[in-house]
Amino acid sequence: MLRRLCAARISGVQPEQIAAGLLDASLPQSEWTHRGHISAAHVLISERGGAATLALCRERIPLLNDAHGVANSDSGGYHETLTILYVSAVADAIERGRTLDETFADLDRNAALRWWSEPVLMSTAARCAFVPPDLATPPFALIT
């Protein structure tokens, strides 16, 4: 697993440090980027599996947002549909043997727009609860 994670540093911060910073809400906001989200998911899924990681993300992301002064509301902060999508996609990538760098390449910031229209994805409903894709079905199972 170390070989798979080493290449994906963020500003010199190891993926394992990003995951730990998510779990204890100590990760600097500057590291909580899309790449940081994917890194944390990759580490946690590798260690704990997809369902356990989804449960952790549902609990810990809002707490990290709180620590950063980011409100978890109908218009910002934690996003349930995106969390389910990216945890599911990273779990699938790991199952297929993709490295962290390959997973980044597969899952850019706009990956969700392959399966959801922007109005649906950016809706309050999709932020607060899982909303199924309205454009196409992702090529992997969604962990809910």
C-alpha angles and dihedrals in degrees: 000000000000091000089054094052105038097078094057106074122153114210087332093308114128119231089242089057091051091052091048090048090053092050095050096032092239099115111120113246089238089066095047094090129131087272089051091052092051092045093051091047092049093051095043095045090048089053103034111014131248102286094048091046092051090052090049093048092050089055103034105039093063089048091050089048089052090051088053093048091248113143118231099219144134088282106033148020121032116033115196099195094049091046091053091046097050097040088050094046093048091047089052091048091052091048089053091050097251116160121232091257091051089049090053089051091051097045113047122170091272098048092109090062088069088072107019129050113237095245091053094043094047094046123116088240092059092045094051101038139007113283116190118240115273100196106044142338114262114244091243136058116271113231109221 
